[in-house]
């Protein structure tokens, strides 16, 4: 590295940052996402990631604090422009079996590797407004995931493709109340988009309609038995269609932060980000095989459905909130090294279920049960200053899962994770620096003790997961 960077002129440094930022803006313009713990993404800073986000708000010199803790902008003297991009490689492979609501086994494979490799970009600007005020902003992706299984896999009724992403545009302001204490506040505009696909078990749909009609007294038990035989003959087991639900929404939120200089060498910060509530609006599209279309056109079946026709193109809405988070960050600075710790909490307990309500009155709501719990992320790590140009970093972390084995879904096959992080920083000049980091994520087996689809199909087994994160950033200080 020393063979090339000293030859880069000062004029070239801003252009290097600009080139990276243009690539990041392009990534933000195209809907992309990746899977992290649950679907929260911390990966918006290569510098912090190199120490597993220990000291994320207190180590200093990182413009990502504009979106992570606005009060910490107090440490940034001058104007900073920073661009980061992280490639997340996530792998998840299922092994197990499934049966329908009658206990009959469901055919199909294990779905292949449902993971993906996609970029997570981020862009930040921070500047001083006088001696005590700072203003900053950023574009980031705080939540996102994607899983996609083979179309004919054994858990296809529970999910095939799942794609979720939240893009944030954040504007932050900080004020130094004293020389050792600062506060900050952020306004957040967030766009959240979701796409869910799954197979439809039309055999169980037909039998379910008959069962409900019999329970309501619309038909006699004898009629129900005869109709069930007819339905099984016309729409046998394995008569599948597909459902695709897609929508998005804009919503707004806030965060507040505080930053203390405890001693000349010790710093502490607190941050709270409120939940952002969405009403996602979109469409539901269904494919219906010809044998099911024939069944739906049967006058007897039509009477049981109340005259409406389900599985038609329709609009729909779903309530969803990205969760509240809170975090503590500590950093101790020494001459040759720095040591940090972070602890953060995410209020996933509000995520009980995801229900889509359709405008077509004949289409019943699509509901998936999650019942998540709150999760914690704890890390310790630090920097070692090899010389005045090169910084080496490392850290470890534990990231607990909000999911339960009893309600864990193959859409989010998450389990508790352990991080091992390494990073390096290179100060090419007084104003320009580059950072790179790598993390391997070890994931506990994600057991599924009977994930149930909307038609009562039961998936049992486990997913084996792992993750690799590779991040780079460029920062220029004016």
C-alpha positions as CSV (number, residue, x, y, z in Angstrom):
1,X,0.0,0.0,0.0
2,X,2.8,2.4,0.8
3,X,4.1,2.0,-2.8
4,X,1.0,3.7,-4.3
5,X,-0.8,6.0,-1.9
6,X,2.0,8.5,-1.3
7,X,1.9,9.2,-5.0
8,X,-1.7,10.2,-5.0
9,X,-2.1,14.0,-5.1
10,X,-4.3,15.8,-2.7
11,X,-6.6,16.6,-5.5
12,X,-7.1,12.9,-6.3
13,X,-8.2,12.1,-2.7
14,X,-11.7,13.7,-3.0
15,X,-12.1,12.1,-6.4
16,X,-11.4,8.7,-4.9
17,X,-14.1,9.2,-2.3
18,X,-16.4,10.5,-5.0
19,X,-15.9,7.4,-7.1
20,X,-16.8,5.2,-4.1
21,X,-19.8,7.4,-3.2
22,X,-21.2,7.2,-6.8
23,X,-21.1,3.4,-6.6
24,X,-22.9,3.6,-3.3
25,X,-25.6,5.9,-4.6
26,X,-26.1,3.4,-7.4
27,X,-26.5,0.6,-4.9
28,X,-29.0,2.7,-2.9
29,X,-31.0,3.4,-6.0
30,X,-31.4,-0.3,-6.8
31,X,-33.5,-2.3,-4.2
32,X,-31.0,-4.6,-2.5
33,X,-30.8,-6.2,0.9
34,X,-29.1,-8.8,3.0
35,X,-29.8,-11.0,6.0
36,X,-28.4,-10.1,9.4
37,X,-29.4,-11.0,12.9
38,X,-33.2,-11.1,12.5
39,X,-33.1,-8.5,9.8
40,X,-31.3,-5.6,11.6
41,X,-28.2,-4.4,9.8
42,X,-25.4,-2.7,11.8
43,X,-23.0,-2.8,8.8
44,X,-22.7,0.9,7.9
45,X,-19.1,1.6,9.0
46,X,-16.0,-0.3,7.8
47,X,-14.0,1.3,10.6
48,X,-16.3,0.2,13.4
49,X,-16.9,-3.2,11.9
50,X,-13.2,-4.0,12.2
51,X,-13.6,-4.0,15.9
52,X,-17.1,-5.7,15.9
53,X,-18.6,-2.2,16.5
54,X,-17.0,-1.8,19.9
55,X,-16.7,1.9,20.6
56,X,-19.0,2.6,17.6
57,X,-20.0,6.0,18.9
58,X,-17.0,6.9,21.0
59,X,-13.8,5.9,19.2
60,X,-13.9,9.0,17.1
61,X,-13.0,9.9,13.6
62,X,-16.0,8.1,12.1
63,X,-18.7,10.1,10.2
64,X,-21.2,7.2,10.5
65,X,-22.1,8.6,14.0
66,X,-24.4,11.0,12.0
67,X,-26.9,8.2,11.8
68,X,-25.8,6.0,14.8
69,X,-25.5,8.7,17.6
70,X,-25.9,12.4,16.6
71,X,-24.3,13.6,19.8
72,X,-21.0,11.9,18.9
73,X,-20.5,14.4,16.0
74,X,-19.0,16.6,18.7
75,X,-15.7,14.7,18.1
76,X,-15.5,15.6,14.4
77,X,-13.7,18.9,13.9
78,X,-14.1,20.2,10.3
79,X,-16.1,18.7,7.5
80,X,-16.1,15.0,6.8
81,X,-17.3,13.1,3.8
82,X,-17.4,9.3,4.1
83,X,-18.6,6.5,1.9
84,X,-18.9,2.8,3.0
85,X,-20.0,-0.4,1.3
86,X,-20.3,-3.8,2.9
87,X,-20.7,-7.1,1.0
88,X,-22.7,-9.5,3.1
89,X,-22.5,-13.2,2.2
90,X,-25.2,-15.2,4.1
91,X,-25.7,-18.9,3.7
92,X,-28.6,-20.9,5.1
93,X,-29.4,-24.6,4.3
94,X,-32.4,-26.4,5.6
95,X,-32.7,-30.1,6.5
96,X,-36.0,-31.7,7.7
97,X,-39.4,-32.7,6.6
98,X,-43.0,-31.4,6.3
99,X,-46.5,-32.7,6.4
100,X,-49.9,-31.2,5.7
101,X,-52.8,-30.6,8.2
102,X,-53.9,-34.2,7.7
103,X,-50.5,-35.6,8.6
104,X,-49.7,-36.6,5.0
105,X,-46.0,-36.0,4.0
106,X,-45.2,-33.2,1.6
107,X,-42.8,-34.0,-1.2
108,X,-39.9,-31.8,-2.2
109,X,-36.2,-31.2,-1.6
110,X,-34.5,-29.1,1.1
111,X,-34.6,-25.9,-0.8
112,X,-30.9,-25.4,-1.7
113,X,-28.9,-22.6,-0.2
114,X,-31.5,-19.8,0.5
115,X,-28.8,-17.2,1.3
116,X,-27.4,-14.5,-0.8
117,X,-24.5,-12.1,-1.4
118,X,-25.5,-8.5,-1.7
119,X,-24.1,-5.0,-0.9
120,X,-25.1,-2.7,2.0
121,X,-24.1,0.9,1.2
122,X,-23.9,4.0,3.3
123,X,-23.0,7.6,2.8
124,X,-22.3,10.3,5.4
125,X,-21.5,14.0,5.6
126,X,-20.7,15.9,8.9
127,X,-19.7,19.5,9.4
128,X,-19.3,22.1,12.2
129,X,-21.6,25.1,12.6
130,X,-19.5,27.2,14.9
131,X,-17.7,26.1,18.1
132,X,-20.6,24.1,19.6
133,X,-22.9,23.0,16.8
134,X,-22.5,20.2,14.4
135,X,-24.9,19.1,11.5
136,X,-24.7,15.9,9.6
137,X,-26.7,13.5,7.5
138,X,-26.5,10.1,5.9
139,X,-28.1,7.5,3.7
140,X,-28.1,4.0,5.2
141,X,-29.8,0.6,5.3
142,X,-30.6,-0.2,8.9
143,X,-32.9,-3.2,8.2
144,X,-32.9,-5.8,5.4
145,X,-32.8,-9.4,4.5
146,X,-33.4,-11.8,1.6
147,X,-33.9,-15.6,1.5
148,X,-35.0,-17.6,-1.5
149,X,-35.6,-21.3,-1.7
150,X,-36.2,-23.6,-4.6
151,X,-39.7,-23.4,-5.9
152,X,-40.5,-27.1,-5.2
153,X,-38.9,-27.4,-1.8
154,X,-40.6,-29.2,1.1
155,X,-41.3,-25.9,2.9
156,X,-42.7,-24.1,-0.1
157,X,-46.1,-23.4,1.7
158,X,-44.2,-21.6,4.5
159,X,-42.2,-19.4,2.1
160,X,-40.2,-19.3,-1.1
161,X,-38.8,-15.8,-1.5
162,X,-38.7,-13.3,1.3
163,X,-37.3,-9.8,0.7
164,X,-37.4,-6.9,3.1
165,X,-35.5,-3.6,3.2
166,X,-35.6,-0.2,4.9
167,X,-33.7,2.8,3.5
168,X,-33.1,5.7,5.8
169,X,-32.3,9.3,5.1
170,X,-31.1,10.9,8.3
171,X,-30.5,14.5,9.3
172,X,-28.8,15.1,12.6
173,X,-27.9,18.1,14.8
174,X,-25.6,18.1,17.9
175,X,-24.8,20.8,20.5
176,X,-22.0,20.9,23.1
177,X,-23.6,21.9,26.3
178,X,-20.2,22.0,28.0
179,X,-16.7,21.1,26.9
180,X,-17.3,17.5,28.1
181,X,-21.0,16.9,27.4
182,X,-23.0,17.0,24.2
183,X,-26.5,16.1,23.1
184,X,-27.9,15.3,19.6
185,X,-31.1,14.6,17.8
186,X,-31.9,13.1,14.4
187,X,-34.9,13.1,12.1
188,X,-35.3,10.0,10.0
189,X,-37.3,9.5,6.8
190,X,-37.6,5.8,6.1
191,X,-38.8,3.8,3.1
192,X,-39.7,0.2,3.8
193,X,-40.4,-2.3,1.1
194,X,-41.4,-6.0,1.3
195,X,-41.9,-8.9,-1.1
196,X,-43.1,-12.3,0.0
197,X,-43.8,-15.4,-2.1
198,X,-45.0,-18.8,-1.2
199,X,-46.7,-21.8,-2.8
200,X,-50.5,-22.3,-2.1
201,X,-51.7,-25.8,-1.1
202,X,-55.0,-25.7,-2.9
203,X,-55.9,-29.2,-1.8
204,X,-55.9,-28.1,1.8
205,X,-57.7,-24.8,0.8
206,X,-60.6,-26.8,-0.7
207,X,-60.8,-29.2,2.3
208,X,-60.6,-26.3,4.7
209,X,-63.5,-24.5,3.0
210,X,-65.6,-27.6,3.3
211,X,-64.7,-28.1,7.0
212,X,-65.6,-24.5,7.8
213,X,-68.9,-24.8,6.0
214,X,-69.7,-28.0,8.0
215,X,-68.7,-26.4,11.3
216,X,-71.0,-23.4,10.4
217,X,-73.9,-25.7,9.7
218,X,-74.1,-24.8,6.0
219,X,-73.8,-28.4,5.0
220,X,-74.4,-31.7,6.7
221,X,-71.5,-34.1,7.7
222,X,-72.6,-36.5,4.9
223,X,-72.5,-33.6,2.4
224,X,-69.1,-32.6,3.7
225,X,-67.7,-36.1,3.3
226,X,-69.0,-36.3,-0.3
227,X,-67.6,-32.9,-1.2
228,X,-64.3,-33.7,0.3
229,X,-64.0,-36.8,-1.9
230,X,-64.9,-34.7,-5.0
231,X,-62.4,-32.0,-4.1
232,X,-59.6,-34.5,-3.5
233,X,-60.4,-36.0,-6.9
234,X,-60.4,-32.7,-8.7
235,X,-57.6,-31.0,-6.7
236,X,-55.4,-33.8,-5.4
237,X,-52.5,-33.3,-3.0
238,X,-49.7,-31.4,-4.8
239,X,-52.0,-29.1,-6.7
240,X,-50.0,-25.9,-6.1
241,X,-50.3,-22.3,-7.0
242,X,-48.3,-19.3,-5.9
243,X,-48.9,-16.1,-3.9
244,X,-46.8,-13.0,-4.3
245,X,-47.3,-10.1,-2.0
246,X,-45.4,-6.9,-2.6
247,X,-45.7,-3.4,-1.1
248,X,-43.9,-0.4,0.4
249,X,-44.4,2.7,2.6
250,X,-42.7,5.9,3.7
251,X,-42.7,6.8,7.4
252,X,-40.8,9.0,9.8
253,X,-39.0,8.7,13.1
254,X,-36.3,10.1,15.4
255,X,-33.4,9.4,17.6
256,X,-31.6,11.1,20.5
257,X,-28.1,10.8,21.8
258,X,-25.7,12.0,24.5
259,X,-21.9,12.0,24.7
260,X,-19.7,12.4,27.7
261,X,-15.9,12.9,27.9
262,X,-15.4,11.3,31.3
263,X,-11.7,11.9,31.3
264,X,-9.2,13.1,28.7
265,X,-8.8,9.4,27.7
266,X,-12.3,8.0,28.4
267,X,-15.6,8.6,26.5
268,X,-19.1,7.3,27.0
269,X,-22.2,7.6,24.8
270,X,-25.9,6.7,24.9
271,X,-28.3,6.6,22.0
272,X,-32.1,5.8,21.6
273,X,-33.9,5.4,18.3
274,X,-37.7,5.2,18.3
275,X,-39.7,2.7,16.4
276,X,-41.0,3.7,13.0
277,X,-44.5,2.5,12.2
278,X,-45.5,1.7,8.7
279,X,-48.7,0.7,6.8
280,X,-47.3,-1.1,3.9
281,X,-49.6,-0.9,0.8
282,X,-49.2,-3.0,-2.2
283,X,-50.7,-5.9,-4.2
284,X,-51.4,-9.6,-3.9
285,X,-51.1,-11.7,-7.0
286,X,-52.0,-15.4,-7.3
287,X,-51.5,-18.2,-9.8
288,X,-54.4,-20.7,-10.0
289,X,-54.0,-24.0,-11.9
290,X,-56.8,-25.0,-14.3
291,X,-58.2,-27.7,-12.0
292,X,-58.6,-25.2,-9.2
293,X,-60.3,-22.7,-11.6
294,X,-62.7,-25.5,-12.4
295,X,-63.5,-26.1,-8.8
296,X,-64.0,-22.4,-8.1
297,X,-66.5,-22.1,-10.9
298,X,-68.5,-25.0,-9.5
299,X,-71.9,-23.4,-8.2
300,X,-71.8,-25.6,-5.1
301,X,-68.3,-24.4,-4.1
302,X,-69.3,-20.8,-5.1
303,X,-72.2,-21.0,-2.6
304,X,-69.8,-22.1,0.2
305,X,-67.6,-19.1,-0.6
306,X,-70.5,-16.7,-0.2
307,X,-70.5,-15.6,-3.8
308,X,-67.0,-14.1,-3.9
309,X,-64.0,-15.4,-5.8
310,X,-60.7,-15.6,-3.9
311,X,-57.2,-15.8,-5.4
312,X,-57.7,-12.8,-7.7
313,X,-55.4,-9.9,-8.2
314,X,-56.1,-7.5,-5.3
315,X,-54.6,-4.7,-3.3
316,X,-53.7,-5.1,0.4
317,X,-52.2,-3.5,3.4
318,X,-50.0,-4.7,6.3
319,X,-49.0,-3.0,9.5
320,X,-45.3,-3.2,10.4
321,X,-42.8,-1.3,12.5
322,X,-39.1,-1.2,12.5
323,X,-38.2,-1.6,16.1
324,X,-36.9,0.8,18.7
325,X,-33.2,0.4,19.7
326,X,-31.0,1.7,22.5
327,X,-27.2,1.6,22.8
328,X,-24.3,2.3,25.1
329,X,-20.7,2.8,23.8
330,X,-17.4,3.2,25.7
331,X,-13.9,4.0,24.6
332,X,-10.6,4.2,26.4
333,X,-7.8,5.9,24.5
334,X,-4.1,5.2,25.1
335,X,-1.0,6.2,23.1
336,X,-0.5,3.0,21.2
337,X,-4.0,1.5,21.4
338,X,-7.7,2.1,22.0
339,X,-10.1,-0.2,23.7
340,X,-13.9,-0.1,23.3
341,X,-17.1,-1.8,24.4
342,X,-20.7,-1.6,23.0
343,X,-24.0,-2.9,24.3
344,X,-27.2,-2.4,22.4
345,X,-30.9,-3.6,22.7
346,X,-33.5,-4.0,20.1
347,X,-37.2,-4.1,20.9
348,X,-38.3,-7.0,18.7
349,X,-41.0,-8.0,21.2
350,X,-43.4,-5.8,19.3
351,X,-43.1,-8.0,16.2
352,X,-45.9,-10.5,17.0
353,X,-47.2,-11.4,13.6
354,X,-47.3,-10.1,10.0
355,X,-50.9,-10.0,8.7
356,X,-51.8,-8.8,5.2
357,X,-55.5,-7.7,4.8
358,X,-56.8,-7.8,1.2
359,X,-59.3,-5.5,-0.5
360,X,-61.0,-8.5,-2.0
361,X,-63.5,-9.5,0.7
362,X,-63.4,-13.1,-0.5
363,X,-59.7,-13.4,0.1
364,X,-59.0,-14.2,3.8
365,X,-56.1,-12.3,5.5
366,X,-52.6,-13.8,5.1
367,X,-51.1,-14.1,8.6
368,X,-47.7,-15.4,9.8
369,X,-47.0,-15.8,13.5
370,X,-43.6,-14.7,14.8
371,X,-43.9,-13.8,18.5
372,X,-40.3,-12.4,18.7
373,X,-38.5,-11.4,21.9
374,X,-36.1,-8.5,22.5
375,X,-32.5,-9.0,21.5
376,X,-29.0,-7.9,22.6
377,X,-25.7,-7.2,20.9
378,X,-22.5,-6.9,23.0
379,X,-19.0,-6.4,21.7
380,X,-15.5,-5.7,22.8
381,X,-12.6,-4.7,20.6
382,X,-10.0,-2.2,19.9
383,X,-7.4,-0.5,17.7
384,X,-3.6,-0.9,17.7
385,X,-1.6,1.9,16.1
386,X,1.2,0.3,14.2
387,X,2.6,3.7,13.2
388,X,1.1,7.1,12.2
389,X,-0.4,5.7,9.0
390,X,-1.6,2.1,9.8
391,X,-4.1,1.0,12.4
392,X,-4.9,-2.6,13.1
393,X,-8.3,-3.6,14.5
394,X,-10.0,-6.6,16.0
395,X,-13.1,-7.5,18.0
396,X,-15.6,-10.1,19.1
397,X,-19.3,-9.9,19.6
398,X,-22.4,-11.9,20.5
399,X,-25.7,-11.1,18.8
400,X,-28.7,-12.8,20.4
401,X,-31.7,-13.9,18.2
402,X,-35.2,-12.6,18.8
403,X,-36.7,-15.8,17.3
404,X,-38.1,-19.0,19.1
405,X,-37.8,-22.5,17.8
406,X,-41.6,-22.9,18.2
407,X,-42.4,-20.0,15.9
408,X,-39.2,-19.7,13.8
409,X,-39.9,-19.2,10.2
410,X,-37.8,-20.4,7.2
411,X,-38.3,-16.8,5.9
412,X,-36.0,-15.6,8.7
413,X,-34.0,-18.7,9.8
414,X,-32.1,-16.8,12.5
415,X,-30.3,-17.9,15.6
416,X,-27.8,-16.5,18.0
417,X,-24.6,-15.3,16.3
418,X,-21.0,-14.8,17.4
419,X,-18.7,-12.4,15.5
420,X,-15.0,-12.5,14.9
421,X,-13.8,-9.2,13.3
422,X,-10.6,-7.9,11.9
423,X,-9.8,-4.6,10.2
424,X,-7.1,-2.2,9.0
425,X,-7.0,1.5,8.5
426,X,-4.6,3.4,6.2
427,X,-4.1,7.2,6.6
428,X,-2.9,8.1,3.1
429,X,-2.5,11.8,4.0
430,X,-3.6,14.2,6.7
431,X,-7.0,14.5,5.2
432,X,-7.6,11.1,3.5
433,X,-8.0,7.6,4.9
434,X,-9.1,4.2,3.8
435,X,-10.5,1.4,6.0
436,X,-11.3,-2.2,5.4
437,X,-12.7,-5.0,7.6
438,X,-13.7,-8.6,7.6
439,X,-16.1,-10.5,9.9
440,X,-17.0,-14.1,10.1
441,X,-20.3,-14.8,11.7
442,X,-20.8,-18.2,13.5
443,X,-24.4,-19.0,13.8
444,X,-26.1,-21.5,16.1
445,X,-28.4,-24.1,14.5
446,X,-31.8,-22.6,13.8
447,X,-34.3,-25.3,14.9
448,X,-37.8,-25.1,13.7
449,X,-40.2,-27.1,15.9
450,X,-43.2,-27.1,13.6
451,X,-43.5,-23.9,11.6
452,X,-47.1,-23.7,10.4
453,X,-48.2,-22.3,7.1
454,X,-51.5,-20.5,6.5
455,X,-53.1,-23.8,5.3
456,X,-51.9,-25.8,8.3
457,X,-48.8,-27.3,6.7
458,X,-46.1,-28.1,9.3
459,X,-42.3,-27.7,8.7
460,X,-39.9,-29.4,11.1
461,X,-36.1,-29.4,11.0
462,X,-33.2,-27.0,11.3
463,X,-31.2,-24.5,9.2
464,X,-27.4,-24.3,9.3
465,X,-26.3,-20.8,8.7
466,X,-23.1,-18.7,8.5
467,X,-22.1,-15.3,7.4
468,X,-19.1,-13.4,5.9
469,X,-18.9,-9.6,5.9
470,X,-16.4,-7.6,3.9
471,X,-16.4,-3.8,4.2
472,X,-14.4,-0.9,2.7
473,X,-14.7,2.8,3.2
474,X,-13.1,6.1,2.1
475,X,-13.1,9.3,4.2
476,X,-12.0,12.8,3.3
477,X,-11.7,15.6,5.8
478,X,-11.9,19.2,4.5
